[in-house]
Amino acid sequence: MNSSRPTVIVGAGFVGLFTALHLRHQQDLRSIILIDPQERFVFKPMLYELLTSELSEDVVCPTYKELLQGSDINFVQDKVVAINLQEKRLKLASGSDYIYDHLVLAVGSIQGYLGTEGAQKNAFAFRTQENAIALESQLRECLQRASQTDDETQRRSLLTFAVVGAGPTGVEMAATLADLLPDWYAQLGGDIRQIRIVLINHGKTILAGDVNAGLQEEALHAFRTRTIPVELILGVGVKAVAQDHLEYQPANSTEIKTLLTQTTIWTAGTAVNPLIQNLKSQIPADHLDKHGLPLVTSTLQLLDFPEVFAAGDCADVQPQPLPALAQVAYQQGASEHCPQFDCPC
């Protein structure tokens, strides 16, 4: 066990990484430990460029070793499995543990599937480097198989690509596929007019309730004018996802409809990170929001544990929640240099 009392940052996404770098930039000389199970940082807004091969892996997903070089920040590639807020102690999957002076929770959210049957097993998420690599492999395999089969039903299934969720990620994914897939399929000698890209959403509009809602008309125009127009199925609930189809139900209807597709990309919904879920027993119920996220002050501190900071997708900032955007995460990382870091608790 470490006997020192470092500042420990759990999660090295935008919030965690920039918190660590900002503290060092402010010449905070105390030990900073940054913990994440991954070797590489993922610049999520650029994952599409990794999918399309416009940018290399090293650009989109640089290693933490490279990013932190010369910073004197101690990066630990490990997973935090338990936190004891009273004892100021956290335990790692490797068996190591740390007693911290200050703690920053920046683990983000995880992909949520809204309880949809088969979605977690059969749909493709798009949040990590591994997700992007797996999706590219799937897309290329489907196009290759479609170019070689004489079975019309099989070809239709292989050339239909469904995106579930019409938030910013889903909209950008659909538009990216509309640009990418015709080019890939044409190189195989296929008829690009047979490709279908279908965007499916529970709400009746795209980008509803999002900070980008004002771009709805521009997005719809972009969908219509693509080489392969993006089809919209709105106001439906996806009930099940299988390897070769998905089932959906229109609102106010008992009819279950089937879309033949061997590629379902899931961008709908998030879920609370299990590490944050496990803190619920240590935080008063009225200091959690309806999703189980801890409420934090405008300085991003837990109400009952001011030495603990939380930001990004794993906290509910009071009195005004903030959108889950990279720009906000960056600003939160910089703001986690509050007066409390300048004095012992």
Secondary structure, DSSP 8 states (H G I E B T S, - for coil): ---S--EEEE--SHHHHHHHHHHHHTT--S-EEEEES-SB---GGGHHHHHTTSS-HHHHS-BHHHHTTTS--EEEE--EEEEETTTTEEEETTS-EEE-SEEEE---EEE--TT-BTHHHHSB--SSHHHHHHHHHHHHHHHHHHHH---HHHHHHHTEEEEE--SHHHHHHHHHHHHHHHHHHHHTT--GGG-EEEEEESSSSTTTTSTTGGGHHHHHHHHHHSSS-EEEEESEEEEEE-SSEEEEEETT----EEEE-SEEEE-S-EEE-HHHHTTGGGS-GGGB-TTS-BEE-TT-BBSS-TTEEE-GGG-EESSS-----HHHHHHHHHH---GGGGS--
